Amino acid sequence: MDLRMIKTRRDIRNALLDDNRSFESITVSQIARRANISRSTFYDHYSDKYALLNALFDEVREQLTRITESRKTHPAETLPEDD
């Protein structure tokens, strides 16, 4: 994926996450406007706002998996128990 695509996806993601409205009430047009892109550019990357939400969930799941795997190979130091 080239740098422009990465930046556009980041801008779309941030536009959704920075919006204070409920997910159900926000529209693709509003996300696109907030990301400073056209609706057609949004649709070049995601089929709808639900696909964007699923991509965000996948990203979080991947991050949690990496953290979990890292802890398996490098467990945190054991803290002393409170008396």
FENKA-V547094 format. One record per residue. N is the residue number from 1. RES is the residue in one letter. PHI is phi in radians with two decimals (999 if undefined). NEAR is the number of other ideal C-beta (glycine too) atoms within 12 Angstrom. D_CENTER is the distance of its C-alpha to the mean C-alpha in Angstrom with 1 decimal. Layout:
BEGIN
n	res	phi	near	d_center
N	RES	PHI	NEAR	D_CENTER
N	RES	PHI	NEAR	D_CENTER
END
This chain:
BEGIN
n	res	phi	near	d_center
1	M	999	10	16.4
2	D	-1.43	8	17.9
3	L	-1.06	9	16.8
4	R	-1.11	14	16.8
5	M	-1.15	15	14.3
6	I	-1.08	13	11.9
7	K	-1.11	18	12.6
8	T	-1.10	28	12.3
9	R	-1.11	28	8.9
10	R	-1.10	22	7.8
11	D	-1.12	25	10.1
12	I	-1.12	37	9.0
13	R	-1.02	31	5.4
14	N	-1.13	19	7.6
15	A	-1.08	32	10.3
16	L	-1.24	34	8.8
17	L	-1.19	22	7.9
18	D	-1.49	16	11.2
19	D	-1.44	24	13.2
20	N	-1.52	12	15.6
21	R	-1.32	16	16.6
22	S	-1.18	11	16.0
23	F	-1.01	20	13.7
24	E	-1.11	10	16.9
25	S	-1.56	11	18.5
26	I	-1.39	25	16.0
27	T	-1.95	21	16.9
28	V	-1.06	30	15.6
29	S	-1.04	18	18.2
30	Q	-1.18	23	17.0
31	I	-1.08	39	13.4
32	A	-1.08	28	15.2
33	R	-1.06	20	17.8
34	R	-1.14	23	15.5
35	A	-1.50	30	13.8
36	N	1.04	15	17.4
37	I	-2.33	29	17.4
38	S	-1.49	17	19.4
39	R	-1.06	20	18.6
40	S	-1.12	13	19.8
41	T	-1.15	24	17.3
42	F	-0.96	31	14.5
43	Y	-1.23	20	16.4
44	D	-1.17	17	16.8
45	H	-1.82	32	13.2
46	Y	-2.42	28	12.5
47	S	-1.31	14	15.4
48	D	-2.94	18	14.4
49	K	-1.20	31	12.0
50	Y	-1.26	17	12.0
51	A	-1.14	22	11.0
52	L	-1.09	33	7.9
53	L	-1.06	23	7.4
54	N	-1.09	17	8.6
55	A	-1.12	23	6.4
56	L	-1.13	25	3.3
57	F	-1.07	16	6.6
58	D	-1.07	15	7.9
59	E	-1.11	18	5.8
60	V	-1.14	16	6.9
61	R	-1.06	14	10.1
62	E	-1.11	14	10.8
63	Q	-1.13	14	10.5
64	L	-1.13	14	12.8
65	T	-1.10	14	15.0
66	R	-1.07	15	15.6
67	I	-1.12	15	16.5
68	T	-1.08	14	18.8
69	E	-1.13	13	20.4
70	S	-1.12	13	21.0
71	R	-1.19	13	22.7
72	K	-1.19	11	24.8
73	T	-1.54	10	26.1
74	H	-2.37	11	26.3
75	P	-1.09	11	27.0
76	A	-1.15	10	27.0
77	E	-1.10	7	30.5
78	T	-1.31	6	32.2
79	L	-1.51	7	32.8
80	P	-1.12	6	36.4
81	E	-1.34	5	37.0
82	D	-1.25	4	38.1
83	D	-1.50	3	41.8
END
